[in-house]
């Protein structure tokens, strides 16, 4: 469990340093996985998936997203 938490913390730290230049902006003010207001749990975790910026409220939501990205991408407005 500690290794998983350490890996999630590292992924969060690295993603916070990355640039999303050229990606399509994230259109929601909530986490695409949980529906939680972004920023309510600290700085959002931001990634770029296939050219689309995605924001999560916390690292566990990123893990859930990775299981089935298409399911969550369908929730974004076109």
RAFEN-V881194 format. One record per backbone hydrogen bond with DSSP energy under -0.5 kcal/mol. NH is the residue of the N-H (numbers start at 1). CO is the residue of the C=O. E is the energy in kcal/mol with one decimal. If there is no record, write none. Layout:
NH | CO | E
NH | CO | E
This chain:
5 | 1 | -2.5
6 | 2 | -2.5
7 | 3 | -2.6
8 | 4 | -2.6
9 | 5 | -2.4
10 | 6 | -2.3
11 | 7 | -2.5
12 | 8 | -2.4
13 | 9 | -2.5
14 | 10 | -2.7
15 | 11 | -2.4
16 | 12 | -1.8
17 | 13 | -0.8
17 | 14 | -0.7
18 | 14 | -0.7
18 | 15 | -0.6
23 | 20 | -2.4
24 | 51 | -3.2
31 | 36 | -2.7
32 | 55 | -1.1
35 | 31 | -1.6
38 | 29 | -2.3
40 | 37 | -1.8
41 | 42 | -0.6
42 | 39 | -1.1
45 | 56 | -2.3
46 | 44 | -0.5
47 | 54 | -2.5
49 | 52 | -2.9
50 | 48 | -0.5
52 | 49 | -1.9
53 | 24 | -2.7
53 | 51 | -0.5
54 | 47 | -2.8
56 | 45 | -2.7
61 | 58 | -0.9
62 | 58 | -1.0
62 | 59 | -0.5
63 | 59 | -1.8
64 | 60 | -2.0
65 | 61 | -2.5
66 | 62 | -2.4
67 | 63 | -0.8
67 | 64 | -0.8
68 | 64 | -0.7
68 | 65 | -1.1
71 | 68 | -0.8
72 | 68 | -1.0
73 | 69 | -2.7
74 | 70 | -1.7
75 | 72 | -1.2
76 | 73 | -1.4
